[in-house]
Structure formats: C-alpha cells, structure tokens
Amino acid sequence: MTTQDVSSQRSDVLIVGAGPAGLSLAASLAQAGMQVTVLEQQPASTLAAPPADGREIALTHPSVGTLQRIGSWQRLAAHEVGLLREAQVHDGPVGQRGAMQLHAGGSGVQHLGWIVPNHALRRTAYEVAAHTPGVRLVTEARVTRVAVTPAHAELEYTDTRNLDAAPLRLQAPLLVAADSRFSATRRQLGIGAAMHDFGRTVIVCRLRHELPHHEVAHECFGYEQTLAILPLPGDLVDGAPMCSAVVTTGAAHAQELLALPPEAFAARVQAQFKDRLGAMRLVGERHAYPLVAVYAHRFAAARCALLGDAAVGMHPVTAHGFNLGLAGVDSLTRTLTQARERGADIGAASVLEGYARGHHRHAWPLYQGTNAIVRLYTDDRPLPRLLRQVVLAGANRLPPLKGAIVSQLTGRRPAWPSAAP
C-alpha cells in the first residue's frame, strides 16, 4: 500500500517505530480486529532482512507464549533458537567463590528460557505484521510532528524518498510511541524520562569454543569489567559449540578491546572465563553499545501510550528489556480490546491509566532492582564487596529469593523447600 493510500485510510491506532515491540503490538491489535498503522524511517528491505547486530535476547516463558500467540515464534529457524537451562552468577573471577545457581527445578518446566538473536526477532516480527490483515506499514517515513487533541491523536510525516513533497497527516483515536529509549515521539508528547548513563560500554560478539556449554549462562561480575557468557546453538556448518560474550566496561577500555586483533580479544575473554570452555575463537564482528537506562515519567496519557524502550530502557544485565516490552504488548492489547468490548473510547485517559498503572507495577521493581545490581557489582570499595558476598550467600541459602527470580523467567513459582538442604 502506498503512502498516499495509507493517508486516506482509517486507523484505530498509530504506532511510531517498527522495532520488534512496535510490530508485535501491531500484529496483536490487528489480530484482535483493530486497524493499525505503523510508521518507520527504515526501508522495508531492512525490516525484512535486518543485519546481525551481535545482541542475543534471553526470552522468558511468558514472552515465548506471547510470540507464539502472535505467530512470530513459529517463523524462527531451528538454528536461531537456543535453550537456557541454568544460569550462574559469579562475584569476581569464575570459581573464586561459590556461584548463585538458578534453575527451573520445581517450577514444572525443564529450563529457564530461550536465547534468540535480536535480528531474528526483528525479522519475524516484521514478517507477521506484514502478513496480518489490518496492519499497514509505512516505511521510509520520518515523523515530524505528533500532537493530541480531545478528539484524536495526529501526526505528520514526510516520505524520505521525496523530501520536497508536502507532509502527510494521519489521525487515530490512539498513538503509541515505540521508537527507542531516546524517543523523539515521547518528547513531542510532552512526556519526560529519567535517564541514567552508566558511563560504560557493552561489547557483544559470538565465539566458537572447544568444550560444551551444557546450555548454562554465566554472569561474571568484575570490578572493572563484567563478562556474561550466553549459550548458543552449535555452529550451523559443523556443530561446534558457540556462545555469546557480553563484555561491559568503561568507554576507554572498551575502545582498547575493540582495537585488539580478533585472536587477542578472544584470548582475553577466554582468560577471564578461566578457560572453562577451552580455546575460543571470534566469529563475525564485535558490536559496541553505550549503556543508558531510561524510565519514562508516564506510560500513558489521553490519546497516547508508550511501549518498549520508549517506556523503559533497561540495562541488559538481567535480560528483562524485550521481555518487558512483550509484557507491555500483552497488557496494552488486553486493555484496548476490553475497552472496545464495552464500547469505551480506546484513547481515553481513564482507559489507558489501567495499562500505565499495571505496567509501572511490573516494570518499576525490575528497573530499580537491575540498576541496584549494577551499582553493587561494579563498586570495588570494601563494603560493597562484602555486601556482594552476603547477597550471593543469602540467595543460595534462601530459596524464596531465588524462587522470585526464577518465577520471573518461567512465569511459575518453583515448589522449592523452605530451607536449603
């Protein structure tokens, strides 16, 4: 459908941003009978075949349930889906102290979750949205203005292929901002956000290694550098074990690591992980991202709502970012469909307040807890070091604490004993 055709069509919801959260919401709402228009600056060819960006996304059981309901999970290739059976959290060097071990035992499921490349999630979200009746995708569109009135939300956009053309205008009862944690749409709606710049950079890459990883993830907290090792499916060609390495460090040190030859970089990771997976070799490129966490002051107002990173941009250490976005997809879909069923205005502030309140209750503890973990495990003063050891020891001795973490991943409360054996 051309841009001109879209501008004359009725929409129930306008979504700015065709990331996996925005596209998942579009498909979810359209499957519930709504007409949805999504606007995105990138061309359709990029959305259909997004380049690998190094990021591997840990998905919880509730998130996979959402993706299955929408239909994007079924479009993933077998080699794009890895299992996460267990996670171990280490304070300092691997093996120096006992690790906190998280597993799904007693929860009724066999593993904690799954690991899927970010670009695969983006591709499959686009495939579903593009083939769902009721979803209109307007690509290569730069949104220049958004506004809300008592009667509707509206936006103006220009076609980036023809910048001399006059802006086009769209209206709908509701507008959703899903255009990244630095959302320009959020700012134009007059919604501020608290931002925390950690002053650190995360480097992500894939590595081949000699020894099996047994589908166990590791989070190794060092004082100057944090290392996460995520288990991936075996190499597609020869089945060799593969993992994703996530190195978090200061910006200056990150530049030094990026400048290392591939062999030297892999050797650094191998050494920090104490050779537990044998010799390592870099596969593909290293990707670097600055670490900035964002929490919007409001998740909704009259005629508008925020979704995904535009609402909450998480530090990746606890892997809650996209999972939180999918929880928002479920919550907002439920809120809007229930409003339509009772004949209410889906853009009314009273309707959207339910979504905002529920999403805040879910997101706020995760956001604050994640930031607290990062502060605690990157502070090398004596008292925080001692507190780290107490936290890990306490978690291992108090099953309810680990149970709360596991329940976030599996969606089920583990039936663990009340005291450690």
N, C-alpha and C positions, 0 to 999 in steps of 0.2 A: 504494500500500500504506500503511495507516495505521501510526502509531507502535506501537500495541498489537500489530498483526500482526507488525511487524518484531521486537519484543522476544522473540517466541516462535520466531523463525527461526534456523537455524544459520548462522554466518558463519565463513569461513576467516580473513578479515582485516577489522578495523575501521579505518576511516580517519577521522580528525578533521580537517575542513577541506575544503570543496568549491571550492577555487580551481582554476585550470587544471592544476596539478601533481597535486593530490589526485584530481581527476576523471579525469585521463589515466591515473593508476595504476589507479584502479578499473576503467576500461574495459579496460585492458591485461590485468589479472589475470583479469577475468571472461571475456575472450576466450580466456584460457588454461585455462578450466574451473573457476575458483575462485568461491566465493560471497563477495561483498564488500558491506559496509555502510558508507556514508558519512554522517557527521553534520555538519550545518552550521547556524549560527544564522540565516542569511538565509532568507527565504521562497523557495519555488520560482519565484515570478513574477520575482523579482530575478535569480535564477540564469539563467532562461530569456531575459531581456532586460536584461542588465546595462547601466547607464548608461555613457556615454563618460567616461573619466577622464583623457584627454589623453595617456596613455602609448602610445607606439608601440614595438613589440618587434621588434628585429632578430633574425632566425632564421637559424641556420646550416643547411647542407645535411644534416648528421646529424639535426638537430632536425626538419626538414621530413620526413625519412624516417620518424621516429618518429610524427609526426602523421598521415602517410599510412597507416602500418600500423594505427594505432588507428581511423582513419576520420574524424577531425575536420577534417583539411586539406581534404577534398573538400566539406565543408559551408560553407567560406568563399565569400563572394560575390567576383566578379571585381574589383570596385572596392575590396575590402578588402586586396588583395594587391599590394604594390609590390616592385619589384626594386632590389637594391643591387649596382650593377656595380663600383663603385670607392669607396674611402674615402681621404680625405686628412687628415693630421694636421699642424696648424699650431702653431708655437711663437710666441705673441704674435699681433699683428694679421695678418689674412689678407694674403698677398703680401709681407710684410716679409722673410721668409726662405723658402727652398725647403721645400716640404711633403714629408712622407713619404707616398708613394703606395702604396696596397695594392690589388691587383687579382688576378683569378683566372687570369691568363695562365700557361700551362704546367701548370695543375692538372687539365686535362681537363674543366673546366666553364666556362660562359660568364660567370658572375657570382659575387660573393662570397656573396650570400644574399638574403633577402627581408625586407620590413618589413610588419608586420601590427598593427592596433590591438589593444591589450590586451583591450578589451571584446569584440572579435570572437573572440579566442582563448578567453575565458571562456565565451561563448555556445556556441561549437561543442563545447567540451569537455563542457558540460552536456548538449547535445543527444545526443552519442554515449553518454555514461554513462546518461542517462535511457532510452535505447532499447536498451541492451545487456542481454540476459538474464544474470542472476546479479549485477547491481548493484542494491542497494536504497539509495535516497536518503531520509534522514530530515532534513527541513528544519525550520526554526524550533525547533531543538534546542540547548539550552545544556548543554554537558558540564560537570558539577560535580565529578566525581571520576574519576581514572584510576588504575589500580594493576596490578601484575603479580604473579603467583604462579608457583610452579614448573610448574603445570599449564596456565595460561592467562593472558591479559590480560583485564581487565574495565574497564568504565566505567559511570558513572551519568549520566543526563541528565534534564533537565526540558523539557517542552513549553512554549515561551514563550507559547503561546496559552492555557495553563491552568496558571499558576504555583502554584495551590493543589493540584494533583494531586501524588501521591507520585512521587518519582524512579523512572525505569525503568532497569533494568540490562541490559547486553549483555556477552557473553563471546565470545572467539575465541582461537585459538592465537597470533595476532599482532595488535598495534595499531600503526598508523602515524600519527605526528604530522605534519600538513601544514597547520597553521593559522597561518602567518605567521612572520616573523622574531622577533616578540615572543611566541612560542608559549607559552600557558599550559599546554598539554599537556606540552611539553618540560620545563617546570619541575616539574610534578607527577610526572613520571617520574624526577626527581632528576638530570636532565642539565643541566649549566650551559652557558654560552656566553660567548665573548669578544665584547664589543661595542665598536665604535669609532664614536663620534659625531664626525662631521667638522665639526660646528658650522656646517653650511651647508645651504642650501635649494635644491631644484631646482624650477624653473618650467617647465612644459611646455604647449605650445599649438600650434595649426595656423595657418599663414599662407598666403595666396594671394600670388603674385608674378608679375612680368611676363616674366622670361626663363626658358628651360628649365633644369632642374637636371641633365639628362643622367644621372639615376639615380646621382649621386655624393653621398656623405655627406661632411661636413666636421666635424672636431673642432678647435675653435679655442681653444687654451689661453691665457687671460689670467691675470694675477696676482691680480686682484680678482674676475674674472668669467670663466667658461668658457662658450662657446657651441658647441652642436652643431646642425648643420643636417642633417636626415634627409629624403631624397627620398620623396615620397608619390605615389600615383596622382593623375591630374588630377581636378579638381572634377567631381563626378558630373553636375552640371547643364550646365555649359558647357565642360568640359575644361580650364579654366585650370590652370596649374602650381600645385602645392601642395607645402608642406614642413612638417615638424615642427621647431619650435625648442625646444631644451632649454637653458635658462639656469641655470647653477649659480653661486651667490653667497652672501655672508653673509646671515644671517637678517634683519638690519635692512635691508640693501639690497634684499632680496627683497620685503619689505613695501612699500618705496617703489615698486618696479617694479609690484607688483600694484595699487597705488593709482593708477597712471597711467591716463589715458584710453586706450582701445584704439589710437587713432591715434598717440599719443605712444609707447606701448610698441612698436608695430610699427616706428616710426621709429628707436627705439633699436637694435632687432635689425638693421634694415637698415643702419644706420651701422656697427655692429660688424662686419658682414659685408662692409663696403666696397662696398655697392650691387651686389654681384656678380649678384644675381638681380633687379635693378631694384626698382621700388617694391613695398612689401609691405603687406598688409592682414590684420589679425587676423580669424580665422574661429572663432566659438564662444568658449568660456571659457578662461581661464588656470587651471591647476591647480598647486598647490604641495605639495611633499613634503619632509619633513626627511630628511637623509642620514645613515643609521646602518647600518653594516655589521656583520654577525653571523656568527660561526663557532662551531658547537656543539662542545663538548669531546669528544663521542662522537656517531657517527651511528647507532649501534645498541647494544642490549644484549639480554639474554634477554627475549623476548616483545615487543620494541618496536624500532621504527626511525624515523628522521627523514627527511623528504623536502622538497624545495623550499626555500623561505626558512626553514623551521624548522630545516633543517640548515645552510644557507649563505645569508645575505642579502648580496648583492653591491652595491657601488657601481655605478651604471649606466653609468659612462664607457666600459667595454669591452664592454657589451651581453652579458655572459655569464650574467646571472641566470636567466632562464627556460630558456635553453639548458642550463644546469647542472641545473635541475630535471628537464628531459626526459631528460638523460643518467641521472639517478637513477631515473627511471621504467623505462628500459631495463634498467639494472643490477639493480634490485630485482626486476623481473619475471623476468629470467633466473635470478637466484639462487633465487627461490622455486619456479619451475617445475622447475628441475633438482633441487631438494631433494625435491619431490613425486615426481618420476620415479624416484628411488632409494629412496623410502619413508621419507625423513627427516622430522623434525618441523620445519615451516617457521618455528616460533618459537624454535627452539633457538639459544642464543648462538653455537654453533660454526657454524651455517648463516649467521646474519646477520653474522658477523665478516667473511666474504668480501665482502659488499656494503659494509660500513663501510670496510674497508681499500681496496677499489678506488675507491670514491667519494672518499675522502680523497686518494688519489694523483692523481686527476683535478682535484679542487677546490682543493687547497692551493696549487699554483703559480699558478693563476688568481686566487685570492683575494689572495695576497700580492703578486703582480705588479700587480694592479689598484690596491691600496692604495699601492704604491710609486709608480706612475704619478701618482696623485692628489697624493701628497705632493710629488713632484718638480715637478709642473706648477702648483702653487699656492703655491710658495715663491719670493718675489721677492728673496731675497738673491743677491749676485753669483755665488757658487759654484754654487748650483742652476741659475741662469740659464745659466751656461756649460755645465754638465753636460747641460742640455736640448738645447742646440745640438749637443753632441758625440753624444748619443743619436740625434737625428734624422739627423745626417750619417752616423753609423755605420750606421744602419739602411738608408739609401739606398745605401751602399757595400758592405754585406754582405748579399747576397741570402738566405743561410741564416736570418738573423734575421727578415726579412720573410716568408720561407717558413714559418717556425714559426707566425707569426701567421695567415697565410692558411690553413695546414693546419687550424687550429682552426675556421675558418669553413666550409671546404669539405669537411673530412674527408679531404682528399687532400694529398699532398706535392707542391708545384709542382716541375716539372722546370726550374728556373731555372739559368742558368750560375753557375759558382762565383765569378766576379768581375764587377763592374759594367762595362758597356761604356764 
